[in-house]
Amino acid sequence: MSIATNIDEVKYKIEQSAKKSGRNPEDINLVAVSKTIEVSRVLEAVEYGLKDFGENRPQEIRDKSKEITNVNWHQIGQLQSNKIKYVAGKTKLIHSVDSIKLLGEIDEYCKIHGFNQDVLIQLNISKEETKSGIDKEDLEKVLEFAEKLTNTKVKGLMTIGSAYASDDENKKMFEICNKLFIDISAKKYDNITMEYLSMGMSGDFESAIEMGSNMVRIGTSIFGMRDYNI
């Protein structure tokens, strides 16, 4: 099917999932995951109205942003310290802040270069060793550190469902993350606003929306299967 048809299908599923949980579909932010996807196909999605695109590799944001303008870029993959320069001040959101160390390094880079950067704290709710993210027990320490930053603002949370869990098990993990999101909102930390709860990808975004997600990261369902050898 065409990219346009795929986008329509994804938007329909978002609408149905939002309504199922008593929410406004317009409140769900769609980030099209364009990692490894050639520029011409990303431009098809842009021409069909999508404005937010997520990349795993900072270098892809650097390169694609030269050819694709007037869109919002999101760094959704794990970010190494030496790649901060490619995304800080150039992305709408860095979704994958998974340590106090990285959070501090982003803020220091932004301070030196006069940028401001919005980020999400990535949580490893499933506690899988192969996944990046902060344990929920350590979240308060990270937030207390974030309160003191000058050029970096925490705008919400992100988590990734487990490929090894059932739909019901993933729903429970999404529910835990949503509860943390709500609790943090109520505490009113300095320099922290819970605007985005980024949960859900092609295989589980409907469940994530039902459990409170307001930002989903969809790649395969829009662009089809990708070549990971690229």
C-alpha positions in Angstrom: 0.0 0.0 0.0 1.1 3.6 -0.5 2.5 5.7 2.3 -0.6 7.9 2.2 -2.9 4.9 2.6 -0.7 3.7 5.5 -0.9 7.1 7.2 -4.7 7.1 6.9 -4.9 3.6 8.4 -2.6 4.6 11.3 -4.6 7.7 12.0 -7.9 5.7 12.0 -6.4 3.3 14.6 -5.2 6.3 16.7 -8.7 7.8 16.5 -10.4 4.6 17.5 -8.0 3.9 20.4 -8.3 7.4 21.7 -12.1 7.3 21.6 -12.0 3.9 23.3 -10.2 5.5 26.3 -12.5 8.6 26.3 -9.9 10.9 24.8 -9.7 13.4 22.0 -7.8 11.9 19.0 -6.3 15.3 18.2 -4.4 15.1 21.5 -2.3 12.2 20.2 0.9 13.2 18.6 2.1 11.1 15.7 5.9 10.8 15.2 6.7 9.0 11.9 9.9 6.9 12.4 12.0 7.5 9.3 15.2 5.7 10.3 16.9 4.2 7.3 14.1 5.5 5.0 15.3 7.4 1.9 14.6 11.1 1.7 12.1 10.7 -1.3 9.8 8.5 0.8 10.0 10.7 3.8 9.0 13.6 1.6 5.9 11.7 0.5 4.9 11.6 4.2 5.6 15.3 4.5 3.6 16.1 1.4 0.7 14.1 2.9 0.8 16.3 6.0 3.1 14.7 8.6 5.3 17.2 10.5 7.1 15.1 13.1 9.8 12.5 12.2 11.9 10.3 14.5 15.4 9.0 13.9 17.6 6.6 15.8 20.9 7.8 14.6 21.8 11.5 15.1 23.8 11.5 11.8 20.5 10.8 9.9 18.9 13.9 11.5 22.0 15.9 10.5 21.9 14.7 6.9 18.1 14.5 6.2 17.5 17.9 7.8 19.5 19.5 5.0 17.0 18.2 2.4 13.8 18.0 4.4 12.9 21.4 6.0 9.9 22.8 8.0 9.4 19.6 10.0 10.1 18.6 13.6 12.9 16.1 14.2 12.9 13.8 17.2 15.9 11.8 18.4 14.3 8.6 19.6 17.3 6.2 19.7 20.0 5.9 22.3 22.2 9.0 22.3 25.9 8.8 22.9 27.7 11.8 24.4 29.8 12.4 21.3 26.7 12.7 19.1 24.9 15.4 21.2 26.2 18.0 18.8 24.1 16.6 16.0 20.8 16.9 17.8 21.0 19.4 20.7 19.2 22.6 19.6 18.2 21.0 16.4 15.4 18.7 17.5 11.9 19.2 19.0 12.6 16.4 21.5 15.3 14.1 22.6 13.2 11.1 23.7 16.0 8.9 24.9 17.6 10.5 28.0 18.5 7.5 30.0 20.9 8.8 32.7 21.8 11.8 34.8 25.1 11.9 33.1 23.6 12.3 29.6 21.1 14.9 30.9 24.0 16.9 32.3 26.0 16.7 29.2 23.1 17.8 27.0 22.6 20.8 29.3 26.3 21.7 29.3 26.5 21.6 25.5 23.4 23.7 25.2 24.7 26.2 27.7 28.0 26.6 25.8 26.4 27.0 22.4 23.4 29.1 23.5 20.7 26.5 22.7 17.6 25.3 24.6 16.6 21.7 24.4 13.5 19.8 25.4 13.9 16.2 26.4 12.0 13.2 27.7 13.2 10.8 30.4 13.4 7.2 29.1 12.2 4.6 31.6 13.0 0.9 31.5 9.8 -0.3 33.1 10.3 -3.9 32.0 13.9 -3.8 33.4 15.2 -5.7 30.4 19.0 -5.7 30.4 19.1 -5.1 26.6 17.0 -2.0 26.9 18.2 1.5 27.8 16.3 3.6 30.3 16.1 4.6 33.9 14.6 2.3 36.6 11.4 3.9 38.0 13.0 3.7 41.4 15.7 6.2 40.3 13.3 8.6 38.6 13.0 11.0 41.5 16.8 11.5 41.6 16.8 12.3 37.9 14.0 14.8 38.3 15.7 16.5 41.2 18.8 16.9 39.0 16.8 18.2 36.1 15.3 21.0 38.3 18.7 22.7 38.4 19.4 22.7 34.7 19.5 26.0 32.8 19.2 25.1 29.1 17.4 21.7 29.1 13.8 21.2 30.1 12.1 17.9 30.8 8.8 17.7 28.9 7.7 14.2 29.8 8.5 10.5 29.8 9.2 7.8 27.3 9.2 4.0 27.5 9.3 1.1 25.1 7.1 -2.0 25.4 8.7 -5.4 25.7 8.9 -7.6 22.6 8.8 -10.6 24.9 5.7 -9.6 26.8 2.0 -10.2 26.0 -0.3 -7.4 25.1 -1.8 -7.4 28.6 1.7 -7.4 30.2 2.7 -4.4 28.1 -0.5 -2.6 29.0 0.4 -3.0 32.6 3.9 -1.5 32.0 2.3 1.4 30.0 -0.1 1.9 32.9 2.8 2.2 35.4 4.4 4.8 33.2 1.2 6.7 32.9 0.8 6.7 36.7 4.3 8.1 37.1 3.5 10.8 34.5 0.3 11.8 36.4 2.1 11.8 39.8 4.9 14.0 38.5 2.4 16.4 37.0 0.8 16.8 40.4 4.1 17.5 42.2 4.9 20.6 40.1 8.7 20.3 39.9 10.7 23.3 38.7 11.9 23.1 35.0 9.7 20.0 34.5 6.4 19.8 32.7 4.6 16.6 31.8 3.4 17.4 28.3 4.4 14.3 26.5 4.0 10.6 27.3 5.8 8.9 24.5 4.7 5.2 24.4 3.8 2.9 21.6 5.2 1.8 18.3 3.8 0.0 15.3 3.1 -3.2 17.2 1.6 -1.8 20.3 0.5 1.8 19.8 -3.2 1.1 20.2 -2.6 -0.4 23.6 -0.3 2.4 24.6 -2.9 5.0 23.7 -5.6 3.2 25.7 -3.2 3.3 28.7 -2.6 7.1 28.4 0.1 7.7 25.7 -0.2 11.0 23.9 2.7 10.5 21.6 3.3 7.4 19.4 6.3 6.5 17.3 5.3 4.7 14.1 7.7 3.4 11.5 6.8 0.1 9.9 3.1 0.8 9.7 3.8 3.9 7.7 6.9 3.1 5.6 6.8 -0.7 5.6 9.6 -3.0 6.5 12.9 -1.3 6.5 16.4 -2.5 5.6 18.4 -2.6 8.8 21.6 -3.1 6.8 21.5 0.5 5.7 
